[in-house]
């Protein structure tokens, strides 16, 4: 798929969070370049129904339950999906660019979404948690499975009701970080007021682990830390400036695009989330893989922590 058109799969289930996820996508993505598929996987009966069907003797109750489920749950979810489609059209997307796909559950809700995501889409959007909002979990089982499995295209996990005023890009100069810049350029509307490209220069943290503080003076430690920070800033500055130029040349506000180097954080994810909270960035974009080989495992240390920390934000995981 080229830059002129992007197909976006939005997983919907009738919950408030999936509605917020769809409306967020409508506000942050470019209407001229985007078409949506609202994808609903239907459970024909409640999940727990199968726990009690051991010998097939409860046929009468099954008929009653199926009637109630059809009348209440399934029809409610379908009405909610139709309303979401209407809301997306009101946001400026042509009617022909917003379709609804409803499929009965086959192998599992998450696995059915994953299977659909492989049919030529460029982005998947899903809520952090669905109907089961009272479980105490900060991440639903479906979202967790999508994060672990959708690796062929970017995934957006939406928590709360984020706005589209600002985008924070986690950047470390890796191929994954450069893909983040390209995806923002391709997908995000120019109505976004501010984009900040953020590199977190972590502290050496020599005072932990195997380092013995009695073998060196604190003055030596501070000298090494300062040299470390200067080296990383000088190395990263040209890459950050190039990323700024790419976004400005794409049509984003020149004054709204900037970069920053955060110093002395022990955790890149905590540095990014701290910046997001302090300066009102509801969208955080990170690569699934960074420079470290360790970060190739499943999601990456930065992305995994951001998913945990960004409960009321939209976290983009770019592959």
C-alpha positions as CSV (number, residue, x, y, z in Angstrom):
1,X,0.0,0.0,0.0
2,X,1.4,3.4,-0.9
3,X,1.3,6.6,1.0
4,X,-1.9,7.8,-0.8
5,X,-4.2,5.3,0.9
6,X,-4.1,3.4,4.2
7,X,-6.5,0.7,5.2
8,X,-7.2,0.7,9.0
9,X,-8.8,-2.2,10.9
10,X,-10.6,-1.1,14.1
11,X,-11.6,-3.8,16.5
12,X,-15.0,-3.0,18.0
13,X,-17.1,-4.9,20.5
14,X,-19.8,-2.4,21.5
15,X,-17.9,-1.3,24.6
16,X,-17.3,2.4,25.5
17,X,-13.5,1.9,25.2
18,X,-13.8,0.5,21.7
19,X,-16.0,3.5,20.8
20,X,-13.3,5.9,22.2
21,X,-10.7,4.0,20.2
22,X,-12.6,4.4,16.9
23,X,-13.3,8.1,17.5
24,X,-9.6,8.7,18.4
25,X,-8.6,7.1,15.1
26,X,-11.0,9.4,13.3
27,X,-9.5,12.5,14.8
28,X,-5.8,11.5,14.5
29,X,-5.8,10.0,11.0
30,X,-5.9,11.8,7.7
31,X,-9.4,11.5,6.1
32,X,-8.0,11.9,2.6
33,X,-5.6,8.9,3.0
34,X,-7.6,6.5,5.2
35,X,-10.4,4.0,4.9
36,X,-11.8,2.1,7.9
37,X,-13.1,-1.4,8.5
38,X,-15.0,-1.7,11.8
39,X,-14.6,-5.3,12.7
40,X,-17.0,-7.0,15.2
41,X,-16.5,-10.6,16.2
42,X,-19.7,-11.9,17.7
43,X,-20.1,-14.5,20.4
44,X,-23.3,-16.3,19.6
45,X,-23.7,-17.2,23.3
46,X,-22.0,-15.8,26.5
47,X,-18.5,-17.1,27.1
48,X,-19.4,-18.8,30.3
49,X,-22.4,-20.6,28.8
50,X,-20.1,-23.4,27.6
51,X,-18.9,-24.0,31.1
52,X,-22.3,-25.5,32.0
53,X,-23.1,-27.5,28.9
54,X,-21.6,-30.9,29.9
55,X,-24.2,-33.4,28.6
56,X,-26.6,-31.5,26.3
57,X,-29.6,-31.9,28.7
58,X,-30.2,-28.2,29.2
59,X,-31.7,-27.6,25.7
60,X,-34.7,-25.6,27.1
61,X,-32.4,-23.2,28.9
62,X,-30.2,-23.0,25.8
63,X,-33.1,-21.8,23.7
64,X,-34.1,-19.2,26.3
65,X,-30.6,-18.0,26.7
66,X,-30.0,-17.7,23.0
67,X,-33.2,-15.7,22.6
68,X,-32.2,-13.3,25.4
69,X,-28.6,-13.0,24.1
70,X,-29.8,-12.2,20.6
71,X,-32.3,-9.6,21.8
72,X,-30.0,-7.8,24.2
73,X,-26.3,-8.3,23.7
74,X,-25.9,-9.0,20.0
75,X,-28.4,-6.3,18.8
76,X,-26.9,-3.8,21.3
77,X,-23.4,-4.4,19.9
78,X,-24.6,-4.0,16.3
79,X,-26.4,-0.8,17.1
80,X,-23.2,0.5,18.7
81,X,-21.1,-0.4,15.7
82,X,-23.6,1.4,13.4
83,X,-23.4,4.5,15.6
84,X,-19.6,4.4,15.5
85,X,-19.8,4.3,11.7
86,X,-22.1,7.3,11.7
87,X,-19.7,9.2,14.0
88,X,-16.8,8.5,11.7
89,X,-18.7,9.9,8.8
90,X,-19.5,13.0,10.8
91,X,-15.8,13.4,11.5
92,X,-15.3,13.9,7.7
93,X,-14.7,10.4,6.4
94,X,-16.7,9.6,3.2
95,X,-19.4,6.9,3.7
96,X,-17.8,4.6,1.2
97,X,-14.5,4.7,3.2
98,X,-16.1,3.3,6.4
99,X,-17.3,-0.3,6.2
100,X,-18.6,-2.7,8.8
101,X,-17.6,-6.4,9.0
102,X,-19.4,-8.6,11.4
103,X,-18.2,-12.2,11.8
104,X,-19.3,-15.0,14.2
105,X,-16.6,-16.1,16.5
106,X,-14.5,-18.9,14.9
107,X,-11.4,-19.7,17.0
108,X,-11.4,-16.8,19.5
109,X,-12.0,-13.1,19.4
110,X,-8.4,-12.1,19.5
111,X,-7.3,-14.8,17.0
112,X,-10.1,-13.8,14.6
113,X,-9.0,-10.2,14.7
114,X,-5.4,-11.3,14.1
115,X,-6.5,-13.4,11.1
116,X,-8.4,-10.4,9.7
117,X,-5.4,-8.1,10.2
118,X,-3.4,-10.1,7.7
119,X,-5.8,-9.2,4.8
120,X,-4.0,-6.2,3.5
121,X,-4.4,-3.7,6.3
122,X,-1.8,-1.0,7.2
123,X,-2.8,-0.3,10.8
124,X,-4.8,-2.0,13.6
125,X,-6.6,0.0,16.3
126,X,-8.0,-1.6,19.5
127,X,-9.2,-0.5,22.9
128,X,-7.1,-1.4,25.9
129,X,-10.0,-3.2,27.6
130,X,-13.4,-4.2,26.4
131,X,-16.7,-4.9,28.2
132,X,-14.9,-6.4,31.3
133,X,-14.0,-3.1,32.8
134,X,-14.5,-4.3,36.4
135,X,-11.8,-7.0,36.5
136,X,-9.2,-4.6,37.9
137,X,-6.9,-5.4,35.0
138,X,-5.2,-2.4,33.2
139,X,-5.0,-4.4,30.0
140,X,-7.6,-6.9,28.6
141,X,-6.7,-10.4,27.5
142,X,-7.7,-9.6,23.9
143,X,-5.4,-6.5,23.7
144,X,-2.6,-8.5,25.3
145,X,-2.9,-11.1,22.6
146,X,-3.0,-8.5,19.9
147,X,0.2,-6.9,21.2
148,X,2.0,-10.2,21.3
149,X,0.9,-11.4,17.9
150,X,0.4,-8.5,15.5
151,X,3.9,-7.9,14.3
152,X,3.4,-7.4,10.6
153,X,1.9,-4.0,10.8
154,X,1.6,-1.2,13.4
155,X,-0.8,-1.6,16.3
156,X,-2.5,1.3,18.2
157,X,-3.7,0.4,21.8
158,X,-6.1,3.1,23.0
159,X,-6.8,3.7,26.7
160,X,-9.2,6.3,28.1
161,X,-10.4,9.0,25.7
162,X,-7.2,10.6,24.2
163,X,-7.3,13.7,22.1
164,X,-5.4,14.5,18.9
165,X,-3.5,17.7,20.0
166,X,0.0,16.2,20.3
167,X,2.1,13.3,19.2
168,X,5.3,12.2,21.0
169,X,7.7,10.0,19.1
170,X,10.2,7.9,21.0
171,X,13.4,8.0,18.9
172,X,16.7,6.3,19.3
173,X,18.1,6.4,15.7
174,X,17.2,2.7,15.1
175,X,15.4,1.5,12.1
176,X,12.3,1.0,14.3
177,X,12.4,4.7,15.3
178,X,12.8,5.8,11.7
179,X,9.7,3.7,10.8
180,X,7.8,5.6,13.5
181,X,8.6,8.9,11.8
182,X,7.5,7.5,8.4
183,X,4.2,6.2,9.8
184,X,3.4,9.6,11.5
185,X,4.2,11.2,8.1
186,X,1.9,8.8,6.2
187,X,-1.0,8.5,8.5
188,X,-1.5,11.3,10.9
189,X,-3.6,14.4,10.0
190,X,-1.8,17.8,9.7
191,X,-4.4,19.1,12.1
192,X,-2.2,17.8,14.9
193,X,-0.8,20.9,16.7
194,X,2.5,19.6,17.9
195,X,4.8,16.7,17.3
196,X,7.9,16.1,19.5
197,X,10.6,13.7,18.7
198,X,12.1,12.6,21.9
199,X,15.4,10.8,22.7
200,X,15.9,9.6,26.2
201,X,19.6,9.6,27.0
202,X,19.8,7.1,29.9
203,X,22.1,7.5,32.8
204,X,25.1,5.2,33.1
205,X,23.7,4.1,36.4
206,X,27.1,3.0,37.6
207,X,26.1,3.1,41.2
208,X,24.0,-0.1,40.8
209,X,24.7,-3.7,39.7
210,X,28.2,-4.9,39.9
211,X,29.8,-1.5,40.2
212,X,31.6,-1.0,43.6
213,X,31.4,2.7,44.6
214,X,34.4,2.2,46.9
215,X,36.7,1.5,43.9
216,X,36.2,4.9,42.4
217,X,35.4,8.4,43.6
218,X,32.1,10.1,43.1
219,X,33.9,12.8,41.1
220,X,35.1,10.2,38.6
221,X,31.5,8.9,38.3
222,X,30.2,12.4,37.5
223,X,32.9,12.9,34.9
224,X,32.0,9.6,33.2
225,X,28.3,10.5,33.3
226,X,28.9,13.9,31.8
227,X,31.1,12.5,29.0
228,X,28.4,9.8,28.3
229,X,25.7,12.4,28.0
230,X,27.7,14.7,25.8
231,X,28.6,11.8,23.5
232,X,25.0,10.7,23.0
233,X,23.7,14.2,22.5
234,X,26.3,15.0,19.8
235,X,25.6,11.6,18.1
236,X,21.8,11.9,18.2
237,X,21.3,15.6,17.3
238,X,21.8,15.1,13.5
239,X,19.3,12.2,13.5
240,X,16.7,14.2,15.4
241,X,17.1,17.2,13.0
242,X,16.7,14.9,10.0
243,X,13.5,13.5,11.5
244,X,12.2,17.1,12.1
245,X,12.9,18.0,8.5
246,X,11.0,14.9,7.2
247,X,7.9,15.9,9.1
248,X,8.0,19.6,8.2
249,X,8.6,18.7,4.5
250,X,5.5,16.5,4.7
251,X,3.3,19.5,5.6
252,X,3.2,19.6,9.4
253,X,3.5,23.0,11.1
254,X,7.1,24.1,11.1
255,X,6.7,25.6,14.5
256,X,4.8,22.6,15.8
257,X,7.6,20.1,15.1
258,X,10.5,19.9,17.5
259,X,12.9,17.5,19.1
260,X,14.2,17.1,22.6
261,X,16.9,15.1,24.4
262,X,16.0,14.0,27.9
263,X,18.9,13.3,30.2
264,X,19.6,11.1,33.2
265,X,16.6,8.8,33.2
266,X,17.2,5.2,34.1
267,X,14.2,4.1,32.0
268,X,13.4,5.3,28.5
269,X,9.8,4.4,28.9
270,X,9.5,6.4,32.1
271,X,11.2,9.3,30.5
272,X,8.8,9.2,27.5
273,X,5.7,8.9,29.7
274,X,7.0,11.7,32.0
275,X,7.3,14.0,29.0
276,X,3.9,12.9,27.7
277,X,2.2,13.7,31.0
278,X,4.0,17.0,31.6
279,X,3.3,18.4,28.2
280,X,0.0,17.0,27.2
281,X,0.9,14.3,24.6
282,X,-2.0,11.8,24.4
283,X,-0.3,9.9,21.6
284,X,3.0,8.1,22.1
285,X,4.6,6.4,19.1
286,X,7.4,3.8,19.6
287,X,9.1,1.1,17.6
288,X,8.6,-2.5,18.6
289,X,12.4,-3.0,18.3
290,X,15.2,-0.6,19.2
291,X,19.0,-1.0,19.0
292,X,19.2,-3.6,21.7
293,X,19.0,-7.3,20.8
294,X,17.1,-7.8,24.0
295,X,14.4,-5.5,22.7
296,X,13.7,-7.9,19.8
297,X,12.0,-10.3,22.3
298,X,8.2,-10.0,21.9
299,X,7.7,-6.3,22.1
300,X,10.8,-4.6,23.6
301,X,11.5,-3.2,27.0
302,X,10.4,0.3,26.1
303,X,7.2,-0.6,24.4
304,X,6.2,-3.1,27.0
305,X,6.6,-0.6,29.9
306,X,4.8,2.1,28.0
307,X,1.8,-0.2,27.5
308,X,1.7,-0.6,31.3
309,X,2.2,3.1,32.1
310,X,0.0,4.7,29.4
311,X,-3.4,3.6,30.7
312,X,-5.1,6.8,29.5
313,X,-3.2,7.3,26.2
314,X,-2.9,5.9,22.7
315,X,0.3,3.9,22.4
316,X,1.4,3.2,18.8
317,X,3.6,0.1,18.4
318,X,5.4,0.4,15.0
319,X,7.0,-2.7,13.5
